[in-house]
Amino acid sequence: MDEIKETGNSRAGEIHCLSIIGQIEGHTVLPEDTKTTKYEHVLPLLAAIEESPEIEGLLILLNTMGGDVEAGLAIAELIAGMKKPTASLILGGGHSIGVPLAVAARRSFIAPTASMTIHPVRISGVVIGVPQTFRYFTRTQGRIIRFVTEHSHLDQETYLHLMNETDELANDVGSVLDGPEAVELGLIDSLGSLSDALGWLHEEIRRNRPT
């Protein structure tokens, strides 16, 4: 988690770079050999960034493998509620909970070679086979769908279709979108890489700075 600082007198703005890589770790501790982002570290950091007078924008670098849905949504909600300019950049892959994290930023970018995986909510381990469990999954999935469609240009019908596609993945239900397809469908705002995301942030910082 580093800061990007401009030198000289250009006052282009100071940007904090936050990496969310691997699985989003919630209340269940993941194995040490799995790269994880611990949400209990990220949440106070986001609050500190929002309050810091020195930091004027936030860049979120995403390369996710899924993880705890509740923890991922908590991070996404905080990002979406920030007043400072925020931009997300998907590199490599945005899997599962990486989708709401990507669209939570005010402007989302995806590298042309990156991809996003959309699939229904699922769980590993012991599952109690009762109607309440099914209702819990349905309601959790509904929360994700609402968040994604409210923070992107993708409608619910299309998102549900992508989530329940049966002929896209070999051993799962869902869809994999490459960078251009994610932009064409309206899930992500723009194709681009580091310079594009930073350029947008600096422009927003200059536009929002008092004259």
C-alpha positions as CSV (number, residue, x, y, z in Angstrom):
1,M,0.0,0.0,0.0
2,D,2.0,2.9,-1.3
3,E,1.5,6.6,-2.0
4,I,2.2,8.2,-5.4
5,K,3.4,11.7,-5.0
6,E,4.0,14.4,-7.6
7,T,7.2,16.5,-7.4
8,G,7.7,20.1,-8.3
9,N,5.1,22.8,-8.4
10,S,2.6,21.2,-10.7
11,R,0.2,20.3,-7.8
12,A,-1.2,17.4,-9.8
13,G,-2.4,15.9,-6.6
14,E,-1.4,13.1,-4.2
15,I,-2.9,9.7,-4.8
16,H,-3.0,6.8,-2.5
17,C,-2.6,3.4,-4.2
18,L,-4.5,0.5,-2.5
19,S,-3.9,-3.1,-3.8
20,I,-6.7,-5.7,-3.3
21,I,-5.1,-8.9,-4.4
22,G,-6.0,-12.6,-4.0
23,Q,-8.9,-13.6,-1.8
24,I,-10.8,-11.2,0.4
25,E,-10.3,-12.5,3.9
26,G,-13.1,-12.1,6.4
27,H,-13.7,-13.8,9.7
28,T,-12.3,-17.1,8.5
29,V,-8.5,-17.1,8.4
30,L,-7.2,-18.4,5.0
31,P,-4.1,-20.6,4.6
32,E,-0.7,-18.7,4.8
33,D,0.2,-19.7,1.2
34,T,-2.8,-17.9,-0.2
35,K,-2.4,-14.2,-1.0
36,T,-5.1,-12.4,0.9
37,T,-6.5,-8.9,1.5
38,K,-7.6,-8.7,5.2
39,Y,-10.7,-6.5,5.3
40,E,-10.2,-5.5,8.9
41,H,-7.0,-3.7,7.7
42,V,-8.6,-2.2,4.6
43,L,-11.7,-0.7,6.3
44,P,-9.8,1.7,8.7
45,L,-7.4,2.5,5.9
46,L,-10.2,3.7,3.7
47,A,-11.5,5.9,6.5
48,A,-8.1,7.4,7.1
49,I,-7.7,8.1,3.3
50,E,-11.0,9.9,3.2
51,E,-10.1,12.0,6.2
52,S,-6.5,12.8,5.2
53,P,-6.0,16.4,4.0
54,E,-2.9,15.4,2.1
55,I,-4.5,12.6,0.0
56,E,-6.7,13.9,-2.8
57,G,-7.6,10.7,-4.7
58,L,-7.6,6.9,-4.4
59,L,-6.5,4.3,-7.0
60,I,-7.6,0.7,-6.3
61,L,-5.6,-2.0,-8.1
62,L,-7.7,-5.2,-8.3
63,N,-6.6,-8.8,-9.0
64,T,-9.0,-10.9,-7.0
65,M,-9.8,-14.6,-6.5
66,G,-13.1,-14.2,-4.7
67,G,-13.3,-14.7,-1.0
68,D,-15.7,-13.7,1.8
69,V,-18.8,-12.0,0.2
70,E,-19.7,-10.0,3.3
71,A,-16.1,-8.7,3.7
72,G,-15.9,-7.8,0.0
73,L,-19.3,-6.0,0.1
74,A,-18.1,-4.0,3.2
75,I,-15.1,-2.8,1.4
76,A,-17.1,-2.0,-1.7
77,E,-19.7,0.0,0.3
78,L,-17.0,2.1,1.9
79,I,-15.3,2.9,-1.5
80,A,-18.7,3.8,-3.0
81,G,-19.4,6.2,-0.1
82,M,-16.1,8.2,-0.4
83,K,-16.3,11.8,-1.5
84,K,-12.7,11.9,-2.8
85,P,-12.2,10.8,-6.5
86,T,-11.7,7.1,-6.7
87,A,-10.7,4.9,-9.7
88,S,-10.4,1.1,-9.9
89,L,-8.1,-0.8,-12.3
90,I,-8.6,-4.5,-12.9
91,L,-5.4,-6.3,-13.8
92,G,-5.2,-10.0,-14.5
93,G,-8.6,-11.1,-13.2
94,G,-11.5,-9.9,-11.2
95,H,-13.2,-13.0,-9.8
96,S,-16.6,-13.1,-7.9
97,I,-16.5,-10.3,-5.2
98,G,-14.0,-8.4,-7.4
99,V,-16.9,-7.3,-9.5
100,P,-18.7,-5.1,-6.9
101,L,-15.2,-3.9,-5.8
102,A,-14.5,-2.7,-9.3
103,V,-17.7,-0.9,-9.9
104,A,-17.6,0.7,-6.4
105,A,-15.1,3.3,-7.6
106,R,-16.4,6.5,-9.2
107,R,-14.6,5.4,-12.4
108,S,-13.6,1.9,-13.3
109,F,-10.9,0.7,-15.8
110,I,-9.9,-2.7,-17.0
111,A,-6.7,-3.7,-18.8
112,P,-7.4,-5.1,-22.3
113,T,-5.9,-8.5,-21.3
114,A,-7.8,-8.7,-17.9
115,S,-11.0,-10.6,-17.3
116,M,-13.9,-10.7,-14.9
117,T,-15.7,-13.8,-13.7
118,I,-19.4,-13.6,-12.7
119,H,-21.1,-16.5,-11.0
120,P,-23.7,-17.2,-8.3
121,V,-23.0,-17.0,-4.6
122,R,-21.7,-20.3,-3.2
123,I,-20.0,-21.7,-0.2
124,S,-17.5,-24.4,0.6
125,G,-17.6,-26.7,3.6
126,V,-20.6,-28.0,5.5
127,V,-24.0,-26.7,4.4
128,I,-27.2,-27.2,6.4
129,G,-29.8,-28.3,3.8
130,V,-32.8,-26.3,5.1
131,P,-35.0,-23.7,3.4
132,Q,-33.4,-20.9,5.5
133,T,-30.0,-21.6,3.9
134,F,-31.4,-21.3,0.4
135,R,-33.2,-18.0,1.4
136,Y,-29.9,-16.7,2.8
137,F,-28.0,-17.4,-0.4
138,T,-30.8,-15.8,-2.5
139,R,-30.9,-12.6,-0.4
140,T,-27.1,-12.3,-0.4
141,Q,-27.0,-12.8,-4.2
142,G,-29.7,-10.1,-4.5
143,R,-27.6,-7.7,-2.5
144,I,-24.7,-8.2,-4.8
145,I,-26.8,-7.8,-8.0
146,R,-28.4,-4.6,-6.7
147,F,-25.0,-3.1,-5.8
148,V,-23.4,-4.0,-9.1
149,T,-26.3,-2.7,-11.2
150,E,-26.6,0.5,-9.2
151,H,-22.9,1.3,-9.6
152,S,-22.5,0.3,-13.3
153,H,-24.4,0.6,-16.6
154,L,-25.3,-3.1,-16.6
155,D,-29.0,-4.0,-16.1
156,Q,-30.2,-6.7,-13.7
157,E,-31.5,-9.0,-16.5
158,T,-28.2,-9.1,-18.3
159,Y,-26.3,-9.6,-15.0
160,L,-28.5,-12.5,-14.0
161,H,-28.1,-14.1,-17.5
162,L,-24.3,-13.8,-17.2
163,M,-24.4,-15.2,-13.6
164,N,-26.4,-18.3,-14.6
165,E,-24.8,-19.1,-17.9
166,T,-24.2,-22.9,-18.2
167,D,-22.0,-23.3,-21.3
168,E,-19.2,-20.9,-20.5
169,L,-17.3,-22.5,-17.6
170,A,-16.2,-26.2,-17.6
171,N,-17.0,-27.0,-13.9
172,D,-19.1,-24.0,-12.8
173,V,-22.1,-21.8,-13.6
174,G,-21.3,-18.3,-14.7
175,S,-19.5,-16.2,-17.3
176,V,-16.0,-14.9,-18.0
177,L,-15.8,-11.4,-19.6
178,D,-12.6,-10.1,-21.2
179,G,-11.8,-6.4,-20.9
180,P,-13.4,-5.2,-24.1
181,E,-16.6,-7.2,-23.5
182,A,-16.9,-5.9,-19.9
183,V,-16.8,-2.3,-21.3
184,E,-19.2,-3.1,-24.1
185,L,-21.8,-4.5,-21.7
186,G,-21.5,-1.5,-19.5
187,L,-20.1,-3.3,-16.5
188,I,-16.8,-1.4,-16.5
189,D,-16.5,2.2,-17.7
190,S,-13.3,2.2,-19.8
191,L,-10.5,0.1,-21.2
192,G,-7.2,1.3,-20.0
193,S,-4.2,0.8,-17.8
194,L,-2.2,2.7,-15.2
195,S,-1.7,6.0,-17.0
196,D,-5.4,6.1,-17.9
197,A,-6.6,5.6,-14.4
198,L,-4.0,8.1,-13.0
199,G,-4.8,10.6,-15.7
200,W,-8.5,10.5,-14.8
201,L,-7.8,10.9,-11.1
202,H,-5.5,13.9,-11.6
203,E,-8.1,15.5,-13.8
204,E,-10.8,15.0,-11.2
205,I,-8.5,16.3,-8.5
206,R,-7.8,19.5,-10.5
207,R,-11.5,19.9,-11.2
208,N,-12.6,19.5,-7.6
209,R,-9.8,21.7,-6.1
210,P,-10.9,25.1,-4.9
211,T,-9.7,28.0,-7.0
